[in-house]
Amino acid sequence: MESFTTYFLLFIIYSFLGWLIEVICKLFELKRFVNRGFLIGPICPIYGYGVLGILFLIGSDTKDFLGVFLKSILICSVLEYFTSYLMEKLFKARWWDYSKRKFNINGRICLETMIPFGILGTLIVYFINPLFKGLVTKINPQVRLILTIILLLIYLADNILSFNIMNKIKDEIRKHHKDNTEAIKKKVSEWLDNNTILYRHIKKAYPKFKILKKKKEENG
């Protein structure tokens, strides 16, 4: 249980830091705050899962600096690729697309994001995680357990609510299946604008989302 609480709290920390990085990047790009990610709370779980993947798969094998860098790229890129694929299959839309960037793979990952993954992964393994793990393990075990339970319940509730919202968006996309993709996106965007702030958040987080249609419909 002690290991679970430690790594879950690290997962939350890195998910929050990932969200913070995304927000800061968009702040410089758009000059305004954008709540990134499809969850409502200030976390991007893909970063938390990515860091845990790096920590578990690399483990104590940290003597080879270049190896850590390359493994970090591989782990994070595979995670981003399959997250994109899974969200596309679940919710019938492409939520981010790197097709216009050089050295991309199916528009899901690209060299422009892979290199930063390697740099961040290396920094985390050698410098950042030893600091955060040391701080987390210093927390009283009972307090750490209580904190874990509270944050886990909030995280699960956020996932349930966010997946419910995404499924309703998918249903709205299906309502207009006879239209072309641009017409569907326009109607879905208007529907999001006229809905609650929780729905508008998705549009702001993924303004360049693309509607996908079945191959039969595209060829028909």
C-alpha positions, 0 to 999 in steps of 0.5 A: 500500500505504501508503494501505491500511495507514493506512486499515485501521488507522484502520478498526480504531481506529474499530471499536474506539472504536465497540465501546467506546461501545456497551459503555459505553452498555450498562454505564450501562443494564444495570450490567454488561459486555456484549460488543457486536456479532456479532464475538468481538473488541472491535470493531464494524465498522459504525463503522469502515465508517461513518467510512471512508464519511464520510472518502471521500465527504466528502473535502476538502469540509469548508467547509460545517459543516452539510453535513458534519453532514447527510452524516454522518447520511445515510451512517451511516443508510444503512449501518445500514439496509442492515446490518440488512436484510442480516443479517436476510436472511442469518440470518433474524432481526431483531437490533435493532429501533427500531419502538417509537421515534419517527421510525423507518424500518422499525424499522431506523434512527431519529432517536434514533440519526441525530442522534448519527451526525451529531454524531460524524461532524462531530467525526471530520471536524474534530477526531478523524480529523486526530489519529488519522491523524497518529499512524498516519502517524507509525508506521514504514511497515514496522511499519505493514505488519506491524501491518496484516497481523497485525490483518487476519488476526485480523479475517478469522479473527474474521469467518469464525468469527462467520459460522459461528456465525451460520449455525449459529444460522440452522440452529437457527431453521430446525429449529423453523420450524413453531413460532410466532416466540415459541416459536422464540425461546425454543428458540433462546435455550435452545439458545444458553444451553446452548452455548459462550460464543461462542454465548452472546455473541450472545444477550447482544449482541442480547437483543431479537432477533426471529425472522422467518418467511416470509410464506407461513407468517405468512399460512398 
